[in-house]
Amino acid sequence: MQRDRIRIERADSVEPDKIRDCLNEAFSDYLIRMPALDAEGWRGFVNRQGVDISLSRVGLREDRVEAFALATARDSKIWRIAVMGARPDLRGTGLAPRLLDETLDDARSRGLSSVELEVFAQNERAFRLYESRGMKPVSSLFGYEAVAGRPGSDVPVQPVTLDRARLRAQEIERASALPLPWQVGPAAISRLPGTAQCWQHCSAQVVFSEMMGLIHIHSLLDSSTDHHSAAELLGALRAAFPEAVLRAPQLQAEHGAAQAFRSAQWTEAALFQYLMVIRF
């Protein structure tokens, strides 16, 4: 069988371009459009996702990468599987379960407390795989959009540096009863380019970038359980950028920022994710 000729190795044992090539093919027919990465795009992706190549795994046939599981060390006790994938012709061969099992076994052997990942609810094959290994959904993660031309609201906002945004995110993350997606937290904020902006208002903060008529929201956090201040920040963004489309990816937790987006009456994306966790 094809899988019998494939060995699992550490990802730092192969050239990055080979992993990038496999990732591009694996996601060429994904649920949502993902542009192919060139060498610079790959480096940016690895940095933004906090990927540690030394903790990651690849499936190799001779010297060709056929599949991958890229891991992020969230802290000394928690890993995140940032992304998994295989070339389309190898789906269903058992290679993805092998990669996942080796990653989970490695985490257990190192004494970690948990491993987490995000998966689209509509990706039923992947969801069933993670569930079969004991991973459980702990939160639903939604995406939102606000079209141009909708009125906003004027509330006083305080622009702050990304370093101050990271510190506030640390405080909110520590106080959260449930885990928040890695991408909206302090580590991810610290990896954003200097063009990203942060506004704070009362108990909330929003980190965003302006790109060619699009406002991309990287992180919306609120230490208050009612998320009223976060909703007011969304109104302030609309007022400040009336001609822009505003968009937030499927990382807005049901118990967190999703409440603010719904209160602000943004449109919810049809596709959504689960944050899944296995605890050892």
C-alpha positions in Angstrom: 0.0 0.0 0.0 1.1 3.6 -0.5 1.2 4.3 3.2 3.7 1.4 3.8 6.3 3.2 1.8 5.9 6.4 3.9 7.9 7.1 7.0 7.2 9.7 9.7 10.0 12.1 10.4 10.6 15.3 12.3 9.8 18.3 10.0 13.2 19.9 10.7 14.8 17.0 8.9 13.6 18.2 5.4 13.9 21.4 3.5 11.1 23.9 4.2 10.2 24.3 0.5 9.2 20.6 0.4 6.8 21.1 3.3 5.5 24.3 1.6 4.9 22.5 -1.7 2.9 19.8 0.1 0.9 22.4 2.1 0.0 24.2 -1.1 -1.3 21.0 -2.8 -3.1 19.8 0.3 -5.1 23.0 0.6 -5.7 23.6 -3.1 -9.3 22.3 -2.7 -10.0 23.4 0.9 -13.3 24.5 2.2 -12.2 28.1 2.1 -9.8 29.7 -0.5 -6.2 29.6 0.6 -3.7 31.3 -1.7 -0.6 29.3 -2.6 2.4 30.3 -0.5 5.7 31.3 -2.1 8.9 31.2 0.0 8.2 34.5 1.7 4.6 33.6 2.3 5.7 30.4 3.9 8.0 32.2 6.3 5.2 34.6 7.2 2.8 31.7 7.8 5.2 29.9 10.0 5.8 33.0 12.0 2.2 34.1 12.4 1.1 30.6 13.4 4.0 30.2 15.8 5.0 26.9 14.3 8.0 25.1 15.8 9.4 23.0 13.1 11.3 20.9 15.6 8.0 19.8 17.2 6.3 19.1 13.9 6.1 15.9 11.8 6.0 15.1 8.1 5.2 11.9 6.2 8.0 11.2 3.7 8.1 8.9 0.6 11.8 8.9 -0.2 12.5 12.6 0.0 9.0 13.9 -1.0 6.8 15.3 1.7 3.4 13.7 1.4 1.7 15.0 4.6 2.5 17.2 7.6 1.4 18.1 11.1 2.8 21.4 12.2 2.8 22.2 15.9 2.9 25.3 18.0 4.1 25.3 21.7 1.4 27.4 23.3 3.3 27.2 26.5 5.4 24.6 28.3 2.4 22.4 29.0 0.1 23.0 25.9 0.7 22.3 22.2 -1.5 23.4 19.4 -1.6 21.6 16.1 -1.5 24.6 13.8 -2.3 22.8 10.6 -2.4 19.2 9.3 -2.8 18.1 5.7 -1.9 15.5 3.1 -1.7 15.5 -0.7 -5.2 14.8 -2.1 -4.3 11.3 -3.5 -3.3 10.2 0.0 -6.4 11.1 1.8 -8.1 8.1 3.4 -4.9 6.0 3.4 -4.3 6.3 7.2 -1.4 8.7 6.9 -3.2 11.5 8.8 -4.0 9.3 11.7 -0.4 8.2 11.9 0.8 11.8 12.0 -1.8 12.7 14.6 -1.0 9.7 16.8 2.8 10.4 16.7 2.2 14.0 17.6 -0.1 13.1 20.5 2.3 10.4 21.7 5.2 12.9 21.7 3.1 15.4 23.7 2.3 12.7 26.3 5.9 11.6 26.6 7.0 15.2 27.3 4.5 15.5 30.1 2.2 18.0 28.4 -1.2 18.7 29.9 -3.1 19.1 26.6 -3.1 19.4 22.8 -5.6 21.6 20.9 -6.5 22.5 17.4 -9.2 24.2 15.3 -11.3 22.3 12.7 -14.1 23.5 10.5 -17.4 21.8 11.5 -18.1 21.1 7.9 -14.8 19.1 7.5 -16.5 16.0 8.7 -13.6 13.6 8.0 -11.1 15.6 10.0 -13.6 16.2 12.8 -14.2 12.4 13.1 -10.5 11.7 13.1 -9.8 14.1 16.0 -12.8 12.9 17.9 -11.7 9.3 17.5 -8.4 10.2 19.3 -10.3 11.7 22.3 -10.3 15.3 21.3 -13.5 17.2 22.3 -15.0 20.5 21.2 -14.7 23.1 23.9 -16.0 26.1 21.9 -17.5 27.0 18.6 -15.6 29.7 16.6 -17.4 32.0 14.2 -16.5 34.5 11.5 -18.2 37.8 10.8 -18.4 40.5 8.2 -19.8 44.0 8.0 -20.4 45.6 4.6 -19.4 49.1 3.7 -21.9 51.9 4.2 -23.5 50.7 7.4 -23.5 53.4 10.1 -21.3 53.0 13.1 -21.1 54.7 16.5 -18.7 57.2 18.0 -17.2 56.1 21.3 -13.9 57.3 22.7 -11.1 54.9 21.8 -7.5 54.9 22.9 -4.9 53.8 20.3 -2.1 51.8 22.0 1.0 49.9 20.9 0.9 46.2 20.0 3.1 45.6 23.1 0.4 47.1 25.4 -2.2 45.1 23.4 -0.3 41.9 24.1 -0.2 42.7 27.9 -3.9 43.3 28.0 -4.5 40.1 26.0 -2.4 38.2 28.6 -4.6 39.5 31.4 -7.8 38.5 29.6 -6.5 35.1 28.5 -5.5 34.3 32.1 -9.0 35.3 33.4 -10.9 33.3 30.7 -12.8 30.3 32.0 -12.4 28.5 28.7 -9.4 28.5 26.3 -9.3 31.2 23.5 -7.9 30.4 20.1 -4.1 30.9 20.0 -4.4 33.3 17.0 -6.3 36.0 19.0 -4.1 35.8 22.1 -0.9 37.5 23.3 1.6 35.4 21.4 -0.1 35.9 18.1 -0.5 39.6 18.7 3.2 40.0 19.3 3.9 38.4 15.9 1.7 40.9 13.9 3.4 43.4 11.6 4.0 46.9 12.8 1.2 48.1 10.5 -1.4 46.5 12.7 -3.3 48.8 15.0 -4.9 48.4 18.4 -7.7 50.4 20.0 -8.8 50.0 23.6 -12.1 51.1 25.1 -13.1 50.4 28.7 -12.8 46.6 29.2 -12.1 45.7 25.6 -9.5 45.9 22.8 -9.5 45.3 19.1 -6.4 44.6 17.0 -6.9 45.2 13.2 -5.1 46.0 9.9 -6.3 48.2 7.1 -5.6 46.7 3.6 -7.0 48.0 0.4 -10.5 48.8 1.5 -10.7 45.9 3.9 -10.4 46.1 7.7 -9.2 42.7 8.9 -9.8 42.1 12.6 -7.0 40.0 14.2 -8.3 39.9 17.7 -11.3 41.2 19.7 -11.1 40.6 23.4 -13.2 41.9 26.4 -12.6 41.1 30.1 -16.3 41.8 30.7 -18.7 38.9 30.4 -21.3 41.0 28.6 -18.9 42.1 25.9 -20.6 45.5 25.7 -17.4 47.4 25.3 -16.2 45.1 22.5 -19.5 45.7 20.6 -18.9 49.5 21.0 -15.4 49.1 19.6 -16.9 47.4 16.5 -19.2 50.4 16.1 -16.3 52.7 16.4 -14.5 50.8 13.6 -17.5 51.2 11.3 -17.7 54.9 12.1 -13.9 55.3 11.4 -13.9 53.3 8.1 -17.4 53.8 6.6 -16.3 52.8 3.0 -14.5 49.6 4.1 -15.6 46.0 4.4 -14.8 44.8 7.9 -14.1 41.1 8.4 -13.2 38.8 11.2 -12.1 35.2 10.6 -13.7 32.1 12.2 -11.9 32.5 15.5 -14.5 34.4 17.5 -15.4 32.1 20.4 -19.0 31.4 21.3 -18.2 32.4 25.0 -16.2 35.4 23.9 -16.0 37.8 21.0 -18.9 36.2 19.1 -21.3 37.9 21.6 -20.0 41.3 20.6 -20.3 40.7 16.9 -23.9 39.5 17.2 -24.8 42.4 19.4 -23.3 44.8 16.8 -25.4 42.9 14.1 -22.5 41.8 11.9 -23.3 39.0 9.4 -22.2 35.5 10.6 -20.3 33.3 8.1 -21.9 30.0 7.1 -18.7 28.0 7.9 -17.6 27.8 11.5 -14.9 26.0 13.5 -14.6 24.0 16.6 -11.8 24.5 19.1 -11.0 20.9 20.1 -8.8 19.8 23.0 -7.5 16.5 24.4 -6.3 16.6 28.0 -3.8 14.0 29.3 
